[in-house]
Amino acid sequence: MAAAAEPGARAWLDGGSPRPGSPASSPDLGSGGRARLGPGLGSGPGPERAGARPLGPAAPGHSFRKVTLTKPTFCHLCSDFIWGLAGFLCDVCNFMSHEKCLKQVKTPCSSVAPSLVRVPVAHCFGPRGLYRRKFCAVCRRGLEAPALRCEVCELHVHPDCVPFACSDCRQCHLDGHRDHDTHHHHWREGNLPSGARCEVCRKTCGSSDVLAGVRCEWCGVQAHTVCSAVLAPECTFGRLRTMVLPPVCVRLLSRNFSKTHCFRISESAVPEPGEGDCSLDGSTPASPGREVPVPESNKQTLKVFDGSDAVHRNHFRVVSVPRLARSEEVLEAALRAYYITEDPRGFELQALPAALQAGDPDPEARGKAQRGRTLEEEGSRGPRSREVAPEAWIIRTLPRTQDILKVYPAWLKVGVAYVSICVTPESTVKTVVTEVLPMLGRQAEGPENFQLVEVLMGSRQVQRTVLADEEFLLNRLRDIRQTSLRQMNQTRFYVAERRAVLPRVSLFVGGLPPGLSPQEYGSLLDEAVATKAGLVSLSHTYSSQGAVVLEVACFAEAERLCMLVRDTVVHSRLLTALVLPDVLHTKLPADCRPLLVFVNPKSGGLKGRDLLCSFRKLLNPHQVFELTNGGPLPGLHVFSQVPCFRVLVCGGDGTVGWVLAALEEMRHRLACPEPSVAILPLGTGNDLGRVLRWGAGYSGEDPFSVLVSVDEADAVLMDRWTILLDAQEASGAENSVADLEPPKIVQMSNYCGIGIDAELSLDFHQAREEEPSKFTSRLHNKGVYVRVGLQKMSQSRSLHKEIRLQVEQREVELPSIEGLIFINIPSWGSGADLWGSDSDSRFEKPRMDDGLLEVVGVTGVMHMGQVQGGLRSGIRIAQGAYFRVTLLKATPVQVDGEPWVQAPGHMIISAVGPKVRLALQEHLLLLWKSAPGPQRLFCWTAVGLEALPHSQSCGPHSASYEAG
C-alpha cells in the first residue's frame, strides 16, 4: 500500500504544471504484471516495444518513438519547425517533439489525462461546426471536417474523440463535491491566436500549425507550456475580475443534471447524445453504418470493441495493422486505439461472432462471444486462415485474483492526491474504507462515518454512485471492465464522509397564466405535473409575468419535474423549466460588480448565437442568460440579492425595451434597484445604442473588448414612459372588435409611432415572421424597409383626420400628416434626427432625462426618406409630459420597433417611476460611412442636442450617432 504525493495545487489540467519529479500515480502493489501505472506503454514490467522510448515524469503517460518525417512538421512543445528527417512521436496521442524538447514535455498524454484532473467537470458540447485551423484536444490532429466545441470552455474535439475527452471543463459553481476554497488557473492547451504572446518570456506562444501553448480560461493568461510552470497557481480572473461572478460565490447542487440544464443552454444547440461514439485509429472517422475503409495491400483492418456496452451500441474503433503482425502487436494497437496504457499482458482479444456485431442482446450469443476464440488461436492456424479471420474483435481483461484500486479523498488539504491499495476477492467496500482511513490521517474516526463513492468522469456527464458497504470491489472492477475498458479508465473512487445531504434545487417555471395567487399556481402545477407536496414548495411568485420558482427537496423529483414541465402545455402555452443557481452574495469580493448578460440569439443574424457562446467562456456561464429561454426574469431572480451588479443587453431596441420593462417590474425585489444597463446593438435600427455610443450595430468586434468597454462606461439617466392602451372607452358599437380587447400597458424607451411609420414596421415584421431565415443581415433588413416604403408612396391616409391629440390636458390641432411620432431620444429610424437641430423659442432644448417627450409629424414616405438623408427634419408639433391620443379607427402603432394594429380607443402616455440608469460608452467606436446629401454629426450632451461640424469632436459627456 502506498500514497501518491499530491501534485499540490499545480496539477497541469487544473492549476498549473506538475512539479518536476512529482509522481503521476501511485506505485504498483502486487499487480502481478496485470495492472501497472507508469508513464507509457513501454515502461511497465514487460518487455519494451520496438522503437519505444520510455520517459520519466516530465512526459506523463507518453510513449515516444523515433520516426522518419516525410512532410513539414512542427514541435508540439515549442511550436518550432523540426529540421531534419527525424522526430519523436507518441504512439498514443500523436504528440510530436524535437529530441531536445523531450525532457521538457509536461503535457500529459490523453491516456493518463483523466487521472490528473483535480475536480471532474463534464463538458457541454454545442452543434457541429467548421473550426478552421483548430486542433482536437484528444488526438491532436487538425479539425478539417465538422467538429464539436464545448459551450463553456475552449475544448475542441472530433465527434469520434468525444468519448475519450477528459472531463476537465471549468468548475463554475460549488456542488458539494470536493469544493476548493482557492481558485487556480484552468489551463487549456493550444488553439491560441497566432500572435499570442507568452506572459513569461513575451515570445510568441500561439501556433496555427499544431496544438501548442496554454491559456487560462478564467483570466486569459497565455504562455508556453514550459513557462506556465513559473506562474503563480492562483488565478485573479484578469482584467474582467470585477465583472466575473466567482465560482465560489455560486452554489448549485446539480447531482446528475446535465450541463445543458445547469447552464440553461437550449437543446437545439446540443448534438444528439450518441453522436460520434466510434472512430478510426487514424484520420478517417468510422461510425455505425459506415463502411470500413479498404486497407493497403500489406495491411488489414479490424473492428475492435472495448466491452459489452460497445457491442450493444455497435460503437467500435478500426485498427489497421500489418498482415504479418504478431498477436502482441495487434493487441497493443487495439489498446492504443482506446488510449489504454496498462500492460498488454493483462488483456486478450477475442473474436466476436457475427450475431453480436449488430448489437444482438441475446444472452446466449453474448456468452459465446465472451468464450470466443482468442487472437492467438486464430493466428496459430497459419497465414491462410488469417486472411479469412473475423474482422470484429473485443478486448477482454484476463481473470485477476487481485487488483490495484486508487482511492481519492473527498475532502480538502489532506496532503495526498490518492492512495493505492490491493483488493482481493474478499475485499468489500467496508474493509477498503477501514484500510484507507489511516493512510489519509483519519484513523481516529470510525469507518461507519464514511462511504465509498464511484464517479464516472464522462466527457458529457459526471455520474456519482454510492456503493453498498458489503459490495465486493474486485467483482465491481471486473464488471466495469467487462462493460467498457474506456469507462474503467474514466472511473474514480472517492472516500467521503457519510453525511446527510439536504438537496435544494431551485426550479424556475414560466409560461403560466398571469395574475393568479400562489395557491392557484400551486393547484395548477399539481394538476398539470402532479407535484409532491412534501418535497416541492413555491419559494417565489411572479404573478404579473406568469412565473414561479419552485424549491425542490429531492434530486429525483427535481429531475422529474424539469423534464415533465418542458413537455406540459397550460392554456395553450408550452411551459418553460430552468434549473437556477444560488448566488452567495455575502461571499462576493468588495470590489466585485458582476455583469448580468442577456442575449437575444435571434437578433443580428447568427451573431447573437456566437456572442452567447463567447460571453459564456469569458465570464461565468451562470451570469449569461438566453432571452428566448425564459426571458429576462430568471436572470433577475438569480441576481436579486446581489448588492451591486450591472446589466448588458445584446439585441435590438425591442430587446432592450423588454429587459428594461422586466427590470422596472422587479425593481422592488432587487437589492440593487438601479443597475447600470449597457447595450450591444444587434438589431436593425439600434437607435438607443447609437445615442449611448455603442455604435450603429455589432459587426464582429472582439467580445473581450466589448466587456472592457462596459466596465469603463459612464452612467447616464433616461426617462421611461408608460402607454396605457384602452380600446373599449372609445368604442360605441356593442359588438365591435374593441370590446374584446382588455386595456393593456406597454413601456416605451425610445419612441412611439402612429400611422405610416408604424405601418412600415408592421409590414417588415410580418415579412420577417413569414421567412425568418432570410432576415439574417442588417443590410438586407434595411433593403426590405426601402422596398416596403416604395410600395406605400402612392397611398394617402390623412392621419390628422383619424386621431385627436391632447398635451397636458390641452387640445392640439394637428397639421396635415401621415404619421405622428413621440420621441424620447435624439435618434429615430437608424440614426436620423427627426426633431432637428434648429433652435425654436417655443420649445425647450430636448434631453432624454428632462421628463419631456417631443411630438413630431411626417407627411409621408417621401418626407421620411428626406429625414433619413439629412435633407429635412420632422414637423415639430408639441412637447410635454402627459399625452392623450384618441384613435377614431383601427390604426398601426409601434413602440420601440414592435408594431401592431391598435383598435379604436385612447392612448395615454405618461412618465413612469424613477429614471433608468444606462451605460454610456466612454470611447467613440462608431465608423462613419459616407452617404449622399449633407451630413452632420450630432452630439447628445448633458445640456441638450447640439449640431457640430465634422471637424469638431464630441465632449466627454456626449453620445454621438449617425445622422444619415
N, C-alpha and C positions, 0 to 999 in steps of 0.2 A: 504494500500500500504506500502511496506517495501523494504528496500535494504539489500541485504546479504553482510556481510563483506567479502571481497576477502581473500582467504587463502594466500594472498601475492604472492610471487614467490615460495611458498613452496607446491603448490598443489601436492598431492602424485604421481600422474601419470606423472607429468612433472615438476620436480624441487624440490622434497623433500617431507617430510611428513607434513601434516597439523598441525598447532599449536594446542595443547590441548585446547579444549573448543571452537574452532572456528566452527561456524555452517557449516554444509554441504550443506544447502539450505536455501532459503528464508522462512519466516513464511507463514502460510496459511492465505488467506484473503477471507472470505465469501465462503468457499468451500462447506459448507452445507453437509459435510460428503462424498462428491463425489470425491474430489481431495485432497489428503494430501501428504506432502513431509516430511517424517520422517525417522528415522534410520532403520526401519524394518517393516515387515508386522504386527507385533503385537503392534506397538507403536502409532497407529492412534487414532482417537476419538471413534472408535468402540470397541467392546469387544475384549480382547486379546484371541488368540488361546490357546488351552490347551497345556501346556508344553512349550510355547514360553517364552523366557526371553529377553525382550527389553533392549537394552543397550544405553548408551549415545553416544556422538560424537566420542568417542575413537574407536568405532566399526561402521563406517559409513555404514548404509544400511543392516547390518546383522540381522538375526532373529534366535538366538541361542535357542536350547532346549537340555535338558539333555537326553543323550541316553546311552543305555547299550552296551558295547563293546563286541563283540564275536570273534574278531581276533586281532592280534598285530596292534596297531595304533600309529601314531606319531602326535605330535602337529604341526600345520602349521605355528605357530609363532616362537617357539624356536627350532623346529625340534627334540625335545627330545621324548623319548618313554613315552606314557601315561600309568602309572602304575595304577592298579585297574580295575574296571569294568565300570566306568562312564567317559564320556567325553561330550563336548558341541559341537553340530553340527549345522551349519547354514543350514536351510531347503532350501535355495535358491541356494547357490553357493558351498555347501559341505565343507565349511571351518571348520576344526576340531581344538579344542583348549582344553588345560588344564583349569580348573576352575581358577587357579591362574593367567593365562595369559589373561583372558577375558578383563580386564580393560586396557591392553596394546595393544590390537588389533587396528591397524591403517590401515590395508589393506582393501580397500573398497570392498563391495560386488559387484558381477557382475551386480546386478540390478541398482546400482547407479553410477558405474564407468563412464558411458558416461557423467554424469553431472559434473564430476571432471576434465575432460580434458580441458586444457587451450587452446590449438590450435589443432583442429581436423585435423588429417592427416591419410589418408587411408593406408591400408597395401597392399602389393604386394605378394600374396601367390604363391609359386612355386608348382611343381608337388607333388603328394602324395609320401610319403616315410616312411620308418620304422625308428622311432626315439626311440630307446630303453632307458628306464629309464628316459624318459621325461614326462612332465605333461601338460595337457591342461590348458590354462590361463583362460578359462571361467568356466568350471565345475570342475576343479582342479583334475580330475581323470587321471590315467595313460594312455599313448598312446600305447596301445598294438597293435592295428590294424594300417594300413597305415594312416598317418595324414598329415596335412599341416603345412608349416613353412613359415614365411614371409622372403622374399629375402633381406630385408633391415634391419630388427631388429630381435630379438631373440624370437618372439612370436610363440608359438606352440599351435595348436588347433586341435580338432577333426573336420573332414569335416562337421559334423552336427552342430557344435558350431560356424561355421564361421559367420552366420548371426547375432550372439549375441556378437561377438568380438568387443572390444572397438576400435574406430578409434584413437589410440594413438601411431601411428608409429612415427619414428624420423622425425623432421622437418629439411629437408636437404637444403632448399633454401627459399628465400623470394619470396612470391607470391602475395604481395599486400594486404593480408587479415590478419590483426592482427599480424603484424610482430613485434618481440620484439628486443630491442636493446642490451639486455644482454642474455648470453647463460647459461642455468641452466642444472643441471643433468637431464638425462632422465632415470628414474628408470624402470627396468623390473624385475618382481618378479620371483624367482625360476629358476629351470633348471641350477643351478650353478654346477661347478665341485665339486665332493665330498670332495676334500681337500681345497676348497676355504676358505680364512681367512678374517675375518671382519677387515675393515680398522680402526675401532674404538677400539674394545676390543681385537683384534688379536686372537679371538677364531674361531673355525670352524663355518662357516655360510652356507655352502653348504649342500645339502642332496640329496641322491638318492632314498629316500623313500617318500617324499612329496614335494609340491611346497612351498619352504621356502627360505628366504634370498632375497636380491635385488642386482642388478648390474646396474651401469650406462652404457648405451650403447654407450656413446661417449668416456669417459675416462677409462672405465673398472673398476672403484672402486667397490668393493664388500663389503657388510655389512649386518648385521641383520636388519630386518625391523625397530625395535625399535632404533637401533644405528644410522640408517641413518638420524634420526631427528636432531642429533647434528652436522652433517656435514654442511659445508658452502654450500648454494644452488648453487653458481656459479660453472660451470664446466670449467676446464682448458684444456680439451682434453688429459690429462695424458702424458704418455711417448711419444706418437706419435703426440704431439701438433704441431711440426714443419713440419709434413708431411700431416696433415689433412687440407683439404680445408674447412675453416669455413663456416657454413651455411649463415652467414650474408654477405658473400662475393659472394654468388651465387644468381642470380635472374632468375626466370622462372615463367612467368605468365601462369600457367598451366590451369586455369579455370577448365573445366570438362575433361581434358585429364586424362586418366587412368595412374596409376603408372608405368605400363609396358612401356608406351610411354615416360613418363618423365625420367625414368632411363634406357631406351633402352634395356629392357630385352626381349629376344627372346620369341615369342609367344609359341614356343614349350615347354618352361619351365613354362607355366602358365596353371592351370586347367581350365576346362570348366566353363563359367560364372555361371551356376546354380548348380554347384557341391556341394552336401551336404547341402541342404537348409531345411532339416527336420530331426527330431531326436526324441529320446525317453527321457522321464523324468527318465531315468535310465542309465544303462551301455550298453544297446543293441541299436544300431542305427536302425532307421526306415526311409526308403526312399521311394519315389513314386514307386509303382510297387512291393514293398516287402510285404510279408505277415506280419500281426501284430502278435507278439508272443503270444502264448497261456498263459493266466494268471493262477495264482494259483486258487484253488477251491474256496477260500473265497474272491477272488478279481475279478474285471472286468477291462478291458482296454477300453479307449475311445480315439478316434482320435479327436484332438482339433485343430481348425484353429483360427488364430488371426485376420482375416479380409478377405475382399473380394479378395484381391490380392493373399492371401494364398490359397483360394478356387480355384481361377482361375488356379494357378500353381500346385494345388494338393500338397502343402507343408504343412505338419502337424506335430504335436508332439503328442506322445502317452502318456497318463496319466493312471497310474494304481492306482485304489482306492478300498477300501473295498466295497463289495456289499451292505452293510447296511450303507454306509456313508451318512451323511446328505448332502443336496444340497449345503450348505455353504462350507462344507469341499471339495466337488468336485470342486467348483468354485475357492477356494483358491489353490488347487492343479493345476488347469489349469493356473491360473495366475503365479504361481511359475515356471511352465514349460516355460513360456515366460519371466521370470525374471522381472515381473511387481510387484511393491511393493505398488501400490495405494490401497486405501480402497476397499475391495471386494464389499461393498455395492453400489458402483458406477457402477457395471457391472452385467451382467447376461449371462447365457449360453443358446443358442437357438439350437434346433435340426436342423440338416442340411439334407434336402431332398436328396435322393439317386441320383436324377438327377443332382445335383450340385457337388457331391463328386468327379466326374471325370473331374471337371473343365468346366462344361457346361456354356457358356457365355450367355445363354438365359436370357434376362432381366426379363421376366415374372416369370421364375423359381427362379431367384435371388431375386425378390421381395417377393416371397413366403417364401424363406429361411429367409429373414430379418424379416418376420412376423411369423416365425415358432414358435412352442411350446417351452416354456422355460423349464428348468430343474425342476423347482418347479411343473409345470403342469404334467410333466412326473412322478415325484416322488409321486404325490398325488394319483396316481392310484393304489398304493399298490405294494408289493414285486413281485407279479406275473407279472405285466406289466413291472416292472423294468428289468426282465430277457430278454424281447424282445425289450427293449428300443433301440432307434437308437444309433449306435456306433460312429457316427460323430456329432461333436458339433462345434459351432462357438461362440467365445466370443464377446459380444456386449456391448458397453457403453450405460448406461441409459441416457435418454434425460437430458440435463443440461440447466438451464436458465442462468447460469454464469459459468465462468471457471477462473483458475489461469494461467497467462501467464508470463513466465520468459523471460526477455529481457536483452541481453548481450550488452555491449558497444563494438563497433568495433575499438576503439582507445585505446591508452596506458595510464597507470598511472591515472586512474580515481578513485581509492580508493575502488571500489566495484567490485565484480565478476559479479553480475547481480541484477536486481530489479524485484520484483514481483508485478503485477498489476491484478486487476479483470476486466475481459472483459464480456460484456453483449451483447445481440443481436444487440444493437445499436453501438457497438464499431467497428470502422473502423481502417484501418492502420494509417490514418492521425490523428485520435483522440488519438490513442495509442502513437504515436510518440510525439505528443504535451504533453501528460501526463508524458511521461518518461523523456524528456529532463531536466526539473527542478530537478528531482531526481538524475540525473547524472552530475549536475553542469553546464549544457549548457542552462540555462533558458534565457540567453541574446541573443540567436540565434534563428532564426525563424525555424519552423518545415519544411518549404518548402526546406530547405537546407539538409534535412535528408531523409533517406529511410529505410524501414524495409526489411531485407534480411532473407529468410528462408534457413537454412542449414541442409541438411540431412546427418548425420555423419555415413554413412555406412562403414562397415569394408573394403570393396573393393574400394569404391569411395565416395568422399565427394562432394555433389552437392549443388550449391547455386542458389537460385531463388529470384529475386527482386519482391516483392509484390506490386500490384497496390494500390494507395492511397485510393481508395473507396472500397476496398475489406473488407467484414465483417469477422472479425477474429474468432468469435465464430463458424461461418459456416466452416471456414478454419480448425479449430481444429477438428470439428466434422467429416469433410471429411477425414482428416488424420487418425483419429481413426477408421473410417469405413473401410478404405483401409487396415490398419495394425496397431495394437497396438504396435508391436515391433518398427515400424518406428516412431511412436509417441514418444516412449522412446528415440529415437536417433535423434530427430529433435530439433533444437535450433534456436532461433530468435535473430538476431543482429540488432541494430540500427546503421546505418553507414552514413557517410557524403555522400551527393549526389554530387559526383564529376565525371567529365568526365575522364574515364579510356582510356588511349591511348594504346590499345593492340599492342604488338610487339612480335611476335613469330618467332624464327629462325628455319627454316626447312632445314635440310641437304638432298640433293637428289644426290644419287650416282648411278653408273651403266650406265651413259650416254656415248655416243661415245666421245672418247678423241680428242683433237686438234681443237675444234670449238671455235668460238668467242663468247663473251657474247650475242650479238644479235642473233646468230644462236641457242645458248642454249635457249634463251627466246622464239624464234619462235617454237623450237622443243617441249618445255613444253606446250606452248599454244595450239599446235596441239594435243598433247597427253592427257592432262588433263584439257584443257580449263581454264588456269589461268586468273584471273580477273586483268586487267592492273592497275586499280586504287587502288587495295589492295595488290598486290604482286609485289615485285621488287627483282632483283638479287643484293645481297649485296657483295658476293664473288664468284669468278670463279676460279676453279682449272682445267684448260684445259687439262694439261698433264695426269691427273688422271680421267678425265671424271666425274667431280662432281661440283655442285654449291650449294650455300647456299642462300635460299630464305628468305626474310624478309616479313612476312605477317602481315597486319594491321587489321585483323579481326579474332576473335576466330573461328567463324563458318567456314570461308574459310580455316583456318589452319587445322581444324579437317577434313574438306572435302578432302583437298589435301593430308594430311597424310594417310588417308585410301585409296584414289584413286591411289596414286603413287605406293603404295606397290603391287597393282594388275596390274600395267602397264608394258608392255614389249616394249622396244625400240631396234630395230636392234637385235632381238632375245635374248635380255638380260633383265632379270627382274630388275626393278629399286628398289632402297633402299631409304626409307624415315625415318629420325630420327629427333626428337624434341631436340634441343640443348639449354642448358642454357647459360646465360651470366655470366662470371666471372668478378666481380667488383674488378679489380686488385688494384685500389687505396685504397681499404679498407683492404687489406691484412696486417697482422702484420709484423713488420720489420724483425723478425726472422723466418718468415714462408717461407718454400721452399716446396710447396705442391708436392706430388708424383702423377704422371700420370701413371696409371696402365693399361697395355694391357695384355689380357689373351686370349690365343687360347684354347677354350674348347675342341677341337678335339685332342689336344696333351696330352700325358700322360694318356691315357685311360679316366677314369672318374675323374681323379684328377683335370683337368682343370676346369670342371664344379664346383667342390667343392671349389676350390680356388676362383673362380669368386664370389661365394656366401660369402665366408669368408672375402674377401677384401671389398666387399660392406658393410659389417657390421663393420669392423674395421676402415674404412675410410668413407669419404663422397661418396655415390654411384655415384655422378656426376663426380668423378675422376677415375672411373673404367670403362673400355671400353672392349667390347667383339669384338675380331677381325673378327669373322665370320659375324658380323653385321655392315658392312660398312668399315671395315679395320681400319688402324691407323689414317686416315685423320680426321675423326670427333673429336677425342681426341686432336690432334694437333691444330685443328682450335679453340676449346674451350679454350686451354691454350696459344693461340698465343700472348696474351697481358700480360701474367704473366711475371714479370721481372726476376724471378729466380725459376725454377722448376726442378724436377728430374723425371726420367722415370724408370719404372720396366716392363720388358718384361717377360711374363710367357709362355714358349713354347720351341720348339726345335731350332736348328741352323737356319733352314729355316725361322721360325717366327721372329727370331732376325734380320736376314738379311732384311726381309720385312719391319720391323719397321725402321731400320737404313736407308734403301733406301728412305722411306717416309720422314724421318727426314732430309735427305740431300736435298730433293726437296723443303721442307718447310723452310729451314734454313733462307732464306732472308725475310720470313714473320714473323719470331718469334722474340719477344722481348728478349728471351733467346736463342740465336742461337746455343749454345753448351751445352745442358743439359747433365748431367751425366746419363748414361744408365746402370742399373743393370739387372741381368739375374737370373730368376728362371727356371732352366733347366727342361723341361718336355718331351723332345724328346728321341730318341734312342741313338744317339752318344753324343750330348751335349759337343762337343769339346771346344767351346768358354767358356761355363760355367766351365769346368774343369780348363782351363787356368786362369780364373779370380777367382778361389777358391770357386765357388758356388756349386761345387760338381758334381758327375757323373750323378745325376738325383734326382728329388724330390721324396721322399719316405714317405711323410706324416708328415713332421715336422710341428711344431706349426706355423701357418701363422703370429701370432704376433711376434714370434722370428725372422721370415724372415724379417719383416718390420724393426725391431730393427737393424738387420744386415745391411740392406740397408741404414739406417740412419747413421750408423757408418763406412760405407765403404769409402775407399780412392779412388781417381780418377787417372786413368792411360790413356795414349793415345794409339790409334791403327790406323794403316793405313787402308784406304778403297780404293778399286780398281774398275776400270771400265773396262768392257769387251764389246767391240764392235763386234757384230756378223754380218758379211757381206757375205751372201751366194751367191750373184749374181756375185761378182767380179771374182770368180774362176771358174765359170760355163762356159763351152764352147758351150754346146748344147742349141739351141734356145728354145726348148720345154721342157727343164728339169724342175724338181720339184723346183730347186733352184730359177728359175726365178719368182716363185710365192711367195717367202718369202722375204719381205722387210727387210732391216737392222734393227737391234734392239740392245738396250743397256741394260745390266744387271750389278748389283752391286755385288761385292764379298767382304766378310769379312774374311773368314777362309781359304778356299782352292777351287781350281778348278781342276777337274779331267777329263782326256780324255782317253778313252779306257776301259780296263777291270774294273777299279774302278767305272766308270760311268755306265757300263753295269750291274753290280751287283745292283747298286742303282736303276736303271731303272726297273729291274725285280722285286725288292722288292716293288717299288712304284706301279707297275701295279697289283701285287698281293693284295696290300692294297686297291687299288681302287675297285677291284672286290668284296672283302669281308671285308669291314672296321670294321665290328663288331668283327672280330677275332683278330684285332691288338690293343688290349687294355692293353697289358702287355709288358714292356720293355724286359723281358726275352724271351717272345715269338717272339718279333720282331728280336732279335739277333739270335734266332734259325732259323728263316726264312732266314736271311742273310747267315748263315752257310750252309743251305740246297741249296740255290741258288749257293753259291760258289763251293760246291762239284760238282754240275752239270756242272760247267764251267771248271773244272780242265783239262778235256781231250781236250779242244778246244785251238787252237792257232790262233792268229790274226796277228802277225807281224806288230804291230802298227808303228814301226820305218820306215816301207816302205810306209805308208799311210799318213804321215804328214811331214811337214817341220817346223823347229823352227829357229827363229831369235831372238837374245838377244842383245839389244842396237845396232840394225842395223847390227849385225854380225851373220852370219850363223853358227849354232851349229850342229855338227854331232851327231846323236843320236845312242846310243848302241842298241843292240837287246832287245827290251822291249815290253810289252803288255799294259802298262799304263803309262801316263805322268801326273804328279800332280804338281800344283803350290801351295805352302803353304805359308800362312801369319802368322800362329800361330804354336806353338810347340806342337800341338795335332791334330791327324788325326785318323779317324776310331775308335772312342770311346776311345781315350786316348793314342793311340800308338805314339811313337816318330819316325816319318818317316825320319827325317834328321839325327838323331843320335847325340851322344854326343862327338864323337872323334874330336879332333882338326884337322884342314886342312888349310894349308897356302894359298891355292888357293882362299878361301872364307872368308868373314868376319863372325864374330860370329852373328847368327841370333837374331833379335829383332823384335817385332811386331810394333814398331814405328820408324824403321830405313829407311823407304821408299824403301825397297827392298823385292823382293819375291825370295823364294828358289824353284828351279825346281828339282824334284826327279822322278826317273823312277822305275817301278816294272816290274819283268819278268813274272808275272802270279799270279794265285790264291795261289799257294804254297808259293811264296815269300810274298804275303800279309799276309798270316797266320803266317809266321815266324816273320814278323814285329809286328803283334798283340801280339805274345807271348814273345816279347822282345829278340828273338834269333838273329835277323838281323836288319839292317836298310835299307832304300832305296838306290838306286844308285844316288849319287849326280851328277847333270848334269850342272847346271848353277845358277847364282844369278844376279839379275838385277832389273831395274825399268821400262823397256819398253820391251814388247814381242810381236812378230808377229808369229802366228801359221797358217800354210796353211793346210787345210784338203783336201785331194785328193779324198775322197769318204765320204759318209754319216757315221758319227761316233757318238757313245754315248758320251755325255758331261754332267757333273754335276757341279753345283756351290752351295756350302754350303748345299749339300744334296738334291738339287732339280734337278732331271735328265731329259733329253730329248735327242732326236736324232737330231744332227745338220747336215744340208745339206753341201755338199762340198763348200768351200769358205775360208774366212780369219777370224781369231780371233785376235783382237788387245787388249792387256792387258796393262793398264797404271794406274798410281796413280790418285785418284780423290780428288780435293779440299783439305780443311782442314782435319786434323785427327779427328776421333771421340773420344769423352771422355767417357770412360767406368768406371763402379764402380768395384773396386777390394775388394773382401771380406777380412775384417781385421782379422777375426779369421778362422783358418783352420777347416772345418767341415767335411772333407772327411773321410769316413770309409774305411780303406784299407782292401781289401779282398785278401786271399791267392790264388795264381794261379800257375800252373806248369811253370817251366823254371825260369831262373834268373830274378830277379825283381830289379828295381832301381827306386828311387824317383827323378824325375826331377823337378827343380825349375826354374821358369822364373823370372829372376831378371832384374833390370834396366840396368845391364851391358850386359846380354845375357843369353843363355841357358847353365845351369850348371848341372852336374850329381853329386848327393850326395848320400852316402850310407844311409841305413835306420836309422842308429844311429844319423845322423845329422838332424837338423831342418832347415827349410827354414827361410831366413831373413825376416825382416819386410816388404820389398817391393817386395816379390816374390809371384808368383802364382803357386801352385803345381797342378799336375794332375797325374792320374794313368797311368803307362806305360804299364801294362799288360792287 
